[in-house]
């Protein structure tokens, strides 16, 4: 346990950030999983939603931009190969 005031404050901050990041990351994972499982015309909207979730996560600093780009590229390739 931290004894210094600034360290204790930092612990409180990082705990709040961890919880916030966890919800964003969970939303991204769910969207990507749904997009991968989707078929036909609903696949297009599911992939669009997943890409949007990834972009939001990047802007919040939860996911690295290259990771998001890699996932978005894989989803786009999947969409093209399905049509």
Phi and psi in degrees as a GROMACS rama.xvg file:
@    title "Ramachandran Plot"
@    xaxis  label "Phi"
@    yaxis  label "Psi"
@TYPE xy
-74.1117  144.339  UNK-2
-105.236  -24.8524  UNK-3
-83.3649  139.082  UNK-4
-55.1535  -46.2882  UNK-5
-65.8895  -33.8903  UNK-6
-69.581  -37.7971  UNK-7
-66.7801  -40.2991  UNK-8
-64.127  -42.1988  UNK-9
-61.8015  -37.8839  UNK-10
-63.816  -42.4727  UNK-11
-63.1424  -43.632  UNK-12
-62.7706  -46.2571  UNK-13
-67.3919  -30.9329  UNK-14
-67.466  -43.5973  UNK-15
-61.8672  -43.1417  UNK-16
-64.3029  -39.1427  UNK-17
-60.6833  -45.1432  UNK-18
-66.1136  -40.6183  UNK-19
-64.6746  -44.4709  UNK-20
-64.5769  -35.2778  UNK-21
-62.8048  -40.3585  UNK-22
-68.6331  -40.0662  UNK-23
-64.6819  -46.0647  UNK-24
-62.7001  -38.9426  UNK-25
-64.861  -41.5314  UNK-26
-62.6466  -39.9799  UNK-27
-64.84  -47.4968  UNK-28
-61.2812  -41.996  UNK-29
-64.2321  -42.6119  UNK-30
-64.5831  -42.3152  UNK-31
-66.9578  -41.2955  UNK-32
-63.4432  -42.6074  UNK-33
-63.674  -41.8457  UNK-34
-64.2113  -38.4826  UNK-35
-68.2266  -33.4287  UNK-36
-84.1159  -17.6066  UNK-37
-69.1288  148.903  UNK-38
-125.108  151.976  UNK-39
66.379  -140.358  UNK-40
-69.8895  -30.5726  UNK-41
-69.3019  -18.7251  UNK-42
-64.2374  -39.0274  UNK-43
-61.2023  -46.3815  UNK-44
-70.2418  -36.8927  UNK-45
-65.3266  -40.1321  UNK-46
-68.2297  -39.0919  UNK-47
-59.9172  -44.0611  UNK-48
-64.7322  -39.5874  UNK-49
-66.1259  -41.3791  UNK-50
-64.2211  -39.8766  UNK-51
-63.5096  -43.1938  UNK-52
-63.3005  -40.7599  UNK-53
-63.3515  -43.7473  UNK-54
-63.2753  -39.0097  UNK-55
-64.7545  -41.7837  UNK-56
-63.4947  -37.64  UNK-57
-65.4126  -43.9504  UNK-58
-65.6923  -26.6256  UNK-59
-88.3132  -6.01798  UNK-60
81.3623  17.426  UNK-61
-85.3475  -36.5685  UNK-62
-120.5  139.537  UNK-63
-68.387  144.931  UNK-64
-63.6637  -32.4994  UNK-65
-71.2986  -35.1188  UNK-66
-63.4231  -44.9545  UNK-67
-64.5455  -41.4096  UNK-68
-61.6813  -40.7811  UNK-69
-63.8019  -44.2834  UNK-70
-67.3062  -41.2303  UNK-71
-63.7492  -40.7677  UNK-72
-63.7573  -42.422  UNK-73
-63.5802  -40.995  UNK-74
-65.4967  -40.7337  UNK-75
-65.1502  -41.5873  UNK-76
-61.888  -40.0371  UNK-77
-63.1382  -41.207  UNK-78
-65.6871  -43.8022  UNK-79
-65.4539  -42.1288  UNK-80
-69.4927  -25.2552  UNK-81
-76.9366  -25.3424  UNK-82
